[in-house]
Amino acid sequence: MTGPRICVIGGGLAGMAAALDCADAGARVTLVERRRRLGGATWSFRHNGLWFDNGQHVFMRCCTAYVGFLERVGVADRVRLQPRLDVPVIAPGGRTARLRRSRVLPAPAHLGRSLLAYRHLPIRDRLRLVPAALALRRVDLAAAGTDDETFGDWLARHRQSPAAIAALWDLICRPTVNLPAPEASLALAAMVFQTGLLTDAPAADIGWASVPLGELHGDAGRRALEAAGVEVLAGVPATAVRRSRDLNRDRPGFTVAAGDSERDADAVVVAVPHTALGEVTADVGNAVPADLTARLGVSPIVNVHVVYDRRVTDLELAAGVGTDAQFVFDRTTSSGLAAAGRRGQYLAVSLSAADEHMGRPSEEVKARVVASLATLFP
């Protein structure tokens, strides 16, 4: 007896995790990835002797599936996880508040002191944060209409001022939902807040890679896949999935066109961006709705990498308000800058829901972000 034949299309985190799960369950697995590297949207490149990631990817303690993936590929020791949520929030001029959880109080009381002391808002707005947070904890994610209302409209109904939305709620909504509150679904935003901030105190502790992402995901993932017996076809595009019939088993199957060859499979996992899904599955009939890409849409993230000739901050990470620098991470160690014996500091700036930057020349984006960093770290 042999296990079922599974073909996984896409070598990003979802594809690698699916392939490992299937292989661990006894299946014969082939993974097809059009790029020569694995890791999907998380990759690294080398420039001027330093390692740069394509973006600043973070996770929270509640991201148990991702943490499990790191453990499965053997690199759980190559990430940094905060002992407790602690995010300095800086306004131009260096004025700083902190989003920090209590070490002893349970959720949602663990954030109460931090919200009441949040100096980027007047006292009246701070007092209104707690009732809104408690109401958000009670939102029924499955209720009809929850996905039709925007998070911004819900916040306005719960007496949250535009200043509170900009300085606090969007600080969390933008990097997690990748949309500002006026555009984000209430269901998605409430899911993030309930899971990460309002039900379990340690859930929102933030983690990030302490090595380049290419090493953390792509390299480690490939080693784990090969050790599990997965056939990895990298640099091979999957162009089509067709229905077929396995005469030996007398049941429907699939044929995957991969490069110049074909692979038969009992089942296919397609783990590619939704914008590419229709091209791969066009021959499978009604597997993918024709309007899927248009309905899901896209929301861009822009990252700016800044290398200074000296240290400008002692913070590992910080959030910005009233500035073009939304989130800032110190990547001096992971880039190799410190190991190379060079002076300076490397800061990675992540801008979520960055539609406003997409039409701008890169030089203009760079200038705006560097100027913003100068106001945060004067």
N, C-alpha and C positions, 0 to 999 in steps of 0.2 A: 504494500500500500504506500502511496505517496500523497503528499499534501496537495491542496489545490494550487493552481498556477495563478499568481497575481502579478499584474503589471501596474506599477505606479508611475505616473507621468508627472514630473516635476520634482526637482531635488532641493527645494527649500525646506524650511523646518517642518511644515505640514507633511510634505512628501517623505522626508526621511523618517519622521515619527511613524507614519503609516506603514512604511516598508519594514521598519524594525518590529512594530507590533505584529504584522502578518508573519514575518519570519519567526518571531518568538512563538507564534501559535502553530508553527509547523508547515507553513506554506512555502512554496518555491517562488521566490520573488525576483522580479527584474525591475530596476529603477531606471527610468530614462530621463535625462536632463540635457537640454539643448546647449547649455553652457559647459565649458570644460571644468568649471568649479561647481561645488555644491554650496548650499547656504542661502540660495535665493536672494532675498532683499537685504541680507546681512552679509557683507563682504568687506574686504580690506584691500588697500593698495599701498604701494611703497613710493615715496616721493622725497627727494633730498635726504635720503637716509633714514626717514621716519615712516612709521606705519600710521595710516589714516583709515578710519572706518567710514563707510559710505553714509553713516548717520549715527546718532547717539541712541542706541537701543537700550531701554530699561525694562525692568520687570518689578512686580511687587511680590511680597511673600505669599499673597493669595493666588499667584499664578502657579498652581501646583503642577499642572500638566507640563509647563515649561521647565520647572525645576526637576520634574521627573525625567524629562528628556536629557537635561544636562547630566543627571546621574546615570542614565542609561548609556550615554556615550563617554562617560568617564571624565567629565570636566567640571563637576560641581564645585571643585576647589579653586576654580579659576574665575570666580565671580566674587564681587564684593556685595554683601548684604548688610544694610544698616541694622544695628541692634535695636533701634526704634526709629520710627518716622521722625525726621528732623530736616526740614527744608527752609533755609534762609530765603526770605522774600525781600528783594532789594528794589528800591525806587531810585530814580535819578538823584544824584547827590550822595548816595550811599546810605540813605535812611533804610533801616532793616527791621523787619518783623520775622517771626518764625512760625511755621506750621509744625508743631511738635506734639507727639502723643505722650500721655502720662505713662510711666512705667508700671503703675499699680491699678489705676482705675479701669473698669471694663468699658466696652463700647456701649453707647456712644459718649459716655461721660469722659472718655480718655482725651477728647479734643476740646472739651469745654473751656478750660483755662486758656488754651492757645487761641481760640476764637474770640474770647472776651478781651484778650490782650492784643488783638491784631491791629497794630497801630496805623496801618494804611487806610483804615476806615474810621469815621467818627463814631462816638459811643453809640448813638442811636442806631446806626447800621449794624454795629457789632451785636447789640442786644437782639436784633431781629434775625441774626444768623442761626441761633440755637433753635428757635421754634421751627424755622424752615428746614433745618437739618433733621429734626425729629419727624416732621411731616414727610420728608423725602424718604425716610426709613420705612414709612408705612405705605408707600406707593405700591399698588398691585401691578406688577410687571405684566401679568397676563390679561389684565382687564381690557375690555374693548375700548378703544380710543386712546390708550396710553401711548401707543406708537404713533398716533396721529397728531398729538399735541407736541409742540416744541418745548424744550427745556426752558428756553427764555420766557415763553408765555407762562409756564408754571411758576417760575421764579417771580415774575411780576405779580401774579395772583397771590403770592405769599410774601408780598411787601418787601421784595428785594430791590434795592435801588440800582440804577445803571452803574453806579460806582462800585457797589458790592459785587455785581455780576462781573465787572471787568477786573476787579482787584482780587477776587477770591474764587467765585464759582468757575469762571473761565480758566483760571489758573490750573484747575484740575480737569475740566471738561475738554479743553483744546488738545492737550497731549494724549488723552485716553480715547476720546471719541473721534478726534481729529476734525472737529467742527466747533465753532463757537456756539454758545448756548442758544442764540436766536435761531440757529439752523439745525441744532441737534435734536434727535428724537428724545422725548422724555423717557421712553422705555429704556433706551440704551444708556442715557446719562444716569438714570436712577439705578440701573443694574451696576454701573461702575461704582457709584457712591455706596450703595448697599453692600456690595461684595467687598470693596476695598477699604471703606472708611467707617461704616456705621453699624456693622454687626460683629466684627471680630477685631479687637484692638491691634494685634500685630499684623493684620492683613495688609496694611498699606506701607509697611517698611519697604524701602526702595533698594533695588539691587541693580548692578550693572557689571559689564565685563571688565576684568582686570588684565586681559590680554586682548590682542586684536581679534575682531569678530570672525575673520577668516579662519583663525586658529581654533577659536572656541566652537564654531558651528561646522563649517565646511570640512576642515581637516579632521576633526574628531569624529564628525558624522560619517565620513567616508571609511575611516578605520573601523568604526562599529558596524557599519553595513557589511563590509567585506568579512569581518570576523563572524557575522551572523549568517554568512553564506549568500547574501544578496548579490545578484549580478548587477553591477553598476555600469550603465552606458552613459558616460559623460561626453559632452560635445556632440551629441546625437539628437537631432530634433524629432519629436513625435509629431507626425503630420496628420494622422487620421486614426480613428477607432471605428472598426466595422463589426457588425454582428456576424457571427459564424456559427457553425454547429460542430461540436466535437462528436464525431461518429462513434468513437470508442466509448464515450460516456452517455451518448444519446441525450444530451442536454445542450441548451444554447450556450455559446461562448463568444469570445471576441478575438479579433485580430488587430494588433496594433502595428501600424506602419511606423518604423523607427529608422530614420536614415535610409540606407539601401537594403534593409532587411525587414522582416516581419516577425512578430512574436505572438503566439497563441496564448490566450489567457481565459481562465474561468470567470475572472472578474477584473475590472480595471478601476483603479483609484486615480482620478484626475485632480491633481493638486497644483493648479496653475492660476495666475490672476484671472479674475472674472472677465477681463477684457480679451483674454486669449482663449477662453473656454469654448466659444462657438466654433472657432477654426478647427479645434481638435475633435470635437464631438459632432460635427455637421452630418456625418454619415450614420449616426445612431438614431435618427428620427427626431422624436420630440423630447429627447433627454434634457435639453436646455431650452428654456423659453427664449423666443427670438428677441424679446425686449429686455433681457436680463441686464445687459451692459448699461443700457440707458437708465433703467430703474435704479441700479446700484450706484452708478456715477463714480466719480473719483474725487479725492481730496488730497492736495499735494503737501509734502513736507520738504522744507528747505533747510539745509545744514551749511553752516559756515565754520571753517576751521581757521583758527587764528594762532599763530606762533609768535610769542613775544621774546624779546632778548633779555628779559628779567621776569621775576615773579611779580604778578599784579594782585594775587589774592591767595589766601590760605584755605579757601573753601573748596571742598571736593565737588560740591554741586550747589547751585543757587537758581532761584527763579527770579525773573524780572517783571515788574509791573510798570506800566506807563512807558514802555521802551520797546524797541524792535528785537531785543535779546530776550526771548521767552524763557528758555532754560539753558543753563551754562554748566558744563562739566569739565573738570580738570583731567586731561588725558596725557599728562606729561610722562607718567610712568609707562602706561601701556603702549605709547607710541615709540618708546625707545629713546626719547630725548634725554631722560635722566641717566640711562645706562651708557649713553654715548659720551657722557662727561661734558655735555654742552650746557651752558647756562640758558635760562629762559623758562618759559611755561607755555604749554599748548592748551588752549581752551576750545572746546567744541560747543557750538551754539546751535540749538535745535529750534526750528520755527514750524509749529504745526498749523494745519488749516491755513496754509500760506498762499492762498490764491492771489492776494494783493502783490506778492513778490514775483509771480510767474512771468509777467510781462516786462519786468525790469531787466536791464543789462546786468550781468554778474558783477561788474565793477561797481554799479550803484548799490546793489544789495550788500556787497562787501563793505562799502563805505558807510552805509547806514548802520550795519551791525557793529563795526569797529568803533564808530562814534558812540553807539549805545553802550558798549562795554566800558568806554572811557567815563561815561556818566555814572555807571554802576560801581566802578572801582576807581574813583578819582585819585 
